[in-house]
Amino acid sequence: MHLAPPIFLCTREDKNGNLIRDYYSEKREALNEETGHVMLKMLQHVVDKGTAIRLRYKYNIRGEIGGKTGTTQDQSDGWFIGFTPELVAGAWVGGEDRFIRFPSLKYGQGASSALPIWAKFFQRVYDDESLSYDPKAKFDKPDTEINIELDCSKYNQEDNKKDPSKTYGSQFDG
């Protein structure tokens, strides 16, 4: 694996050095800090308690990780996109012909088809000391206090008392 620094095109000039065009980045906020933190916690929950939990128990990958598994309805595509504070990577398994598919969701879901590829890639990244990735790296904490309850069960306590079958079983640590 070879790493190369990015090259940015800032200006374009003709052969005589006359400026043809300056390039400027237009920046705008995509997510505010609070929304970004809540999304991060939700995607970490996918890894710690959801469809990507096998990263923890089967592949023994530790540290702060967020991710999302995905599967098409007919099991012809599966994917996993995962990220740490230092690296983002994704794996996709599928075929261009929509008739190529896994026989069942057991094998076709992203957690079974693509997640193992991602896990083995990350194991190799963390094992390669020349890459200097730190499995103990932490995500940045927001500068402001987040005032959103992330424990979904607290939103429906009244419903739970009336009908315990309506319990929604997710909890996040804020």
C-alpha positions in Angstrom: 0.0 0.0 0.0 1.3 3.4 -0.9 0.1 6.6 0.5 0.4 9.9 -1.4 -0.5 13.4 -0.2 -3.4 15.0 -2.0 -2.7 17.6 -4.7 -5.0 20.6 -4.8 -5.7 22.7 -7.9 -6.0 26.3 -6.7 -5.3 28.3 -9.9 -5.0 27.7 -13.6 -2.6 29.7 -15.7 -1.7 29.8 -19.4 1.8 29.1 -20.7 2.8 32.7 -20.0 1.7 32.6 -16.4 -1.5 34.6 -16.9 -4.2 33.7 -14.5 -7.1 31.8 -16.2 -9.0 30.9 -13.1 -8.8 30.8 -9.3 -10.6 28.0 -7.5 -12.1 28.6 -4.2 -13.9 26.1 -2.0 -17.4 27.0 -0.9 -18.1 25.8 2.6 -21.4 25.3 4.2 -22.4 23.4 7.3 -23.8 20.0 6.4 -24.7 19.0 10.0 -24.6 21.0 13.1 -22.5 19.7 16.0 -25.4 18.3 18.0 -26.8 16.4 15.0 -23.4 15.1 14.0 -22.8 13.8 17.5 -26.2 12.0 17.7 -25.5 10.4 14.2 -22.1 9.3 15.4 -23.6 7.7 18.5 -26.3 5.9 16.4 -23.7 4.5 14.0 -21.5 3.4 16.9 -24.5 1.6 18.3 -24.7 -0.4 15.0 -21.2 -1.7 15.8 -21.6 -2.2 19.6 -25.1 -3.7 19.7 -26.6 -3.9 16.2 -26.1 -5.5 12.9 -22.3 -5.0 12.9 -21.7 -6.4 16.4 -19.6 -9.3 15.0 -16.8 -6.8 14.5 -16.5 -7.1 18.3 -17.0 -10.7 19.1 -15.9 -12.5 15.9 -13.1 -10.2 14.6 -12.1 -8.8 18.0 -11.8 -5.2 16.6 -11.8 -2.8 19.5 -11.8 1.0 19.7 -14.3 3.6 18.6 -16.0 2.5 15.4 -19.2 3.6 13.7 -20.7 1.8 10.8 -23.7 0.8 8.7 -24.6 -2.4 7.1 -26.9 -2.6 4.1 -28.6 -5.1 1.9 -30.9 -4.9 -1.2 -34.3 -6.5 -0.9 -33.4 -9.5 -3.1 -29.9 -10.1 -1.5 -28.1 -9.1 -4.7 -26.0 -6.5 -2.9 -24.5 -6.2 0.5 -22.3 -3.5 1.9 -20.7 -2.3 5.1 -19.3 1.2 5.5 -17.3 1.7 8.7 -15.2 4.5 10.2 -12.9 5.2 13.0 -11.5 8.6 14.1 -8.7 8.1 11.6 -10.0 6.1 8.7 -13.2 5.5 6.6 -13.6 2.4 4.4 -16.3 0.4 2.7 -16.9 -3.0 1.2 -19.5 -4.0 -1.3 -20.4 -7.5 -2.5 -22.7 -8.0 -5.5 -22.9 -8.4 -9.2 -23.8 -6.2 -12.1 -26.5 -8.7 -13.2 -29.5 -8.3 -10.9 -30.2 -12.0 -11.2 -26.9 -12.8 -9.4 -27.8 -13.0 -5.7 -27.4 -14.9 -2.5 -29.9 -17.6 -1.8 -31.0 -16.1 1.5 -30.7 -13.1 3.7 -28.5 -15.2 6.0 -25.6 -15.0 3.5 -26.7 -12.0 1.5 -27.0 -9.4 4.2 -24.2 -6.8 4.4 -23.3 -8.1 7.9 -22.5 -11.5 6.4 -21.2 -10.7 3.0 -19.3 -7.3 3.1 -18.6 -6.8 6.8 -16.0 -9.7 6.9 -14.0 -8.0 4.1 -14.0 -4.7 6.0 -13.0 -6.5 9.2 -10.1 -8.3 7.7 -8.9 -5.0 6.0 -9.0 -3.2 9.3 -7.2 -6.0 11.1 -4.4 -5.7 8.6 -4.4 -1.9 8.9 -4.1 -2.1 12.7 -1.4 -4.8 12.5 0.8 -2.8 10.1 2.8 -0.5 12.4 4.2 1.4 9.4 0.7 2.9 8.8 0.6 4.5 12.3 -3.1 4.0 12.8 -4.1 4.0 16.5 -6.9 1.6 17.5 -7.3 3.6 20.7 -8.0 6.9 18.9 -11.1 8.7 20.1 -13.8 10.7 18.3 -13.8 14.4 19.1 -16.4 15.3 21.8 -18.7 18.2 21.0 -17.9 21.6 22.4 -21.4 22.1 23.6 -23.5 19.9 25.9 -25.9 17.7 23.9 -29.4 18.0 25.3 -31.0 15.1 23.5 -32.0 11.9 25.3 -30.4 9.0 23.4 -32.1 6.2 25.4 -35.2 5.5 23.2 -36.9 3.5 26.0 -37.4 6.7 28.0 -39.5 8.2 25.2 -42.2 5.6 25.6 -42.3 4.8 29.3 -46.0 5.5 29.5 -46.6 3.2 26.5 -44.5 0.5 28.2 -46.6 0.7 31.4 -49.8 0.3 29.3 -48.5 -2.3 26.9 -45.0 -3.9 27.6 -44.9 -5.3 24.0 -44.3 -1.7 22.8 -40.8 -1.5 24.3 -38.2 -0.2 21.8 -35.0 -1.8 22.9 -32.2 0.6 22.0 -30.0 2.5 24.4 -27.1 4.8 23.5 -24.5 6.4 25.8 -24.6 10.1 25.3 
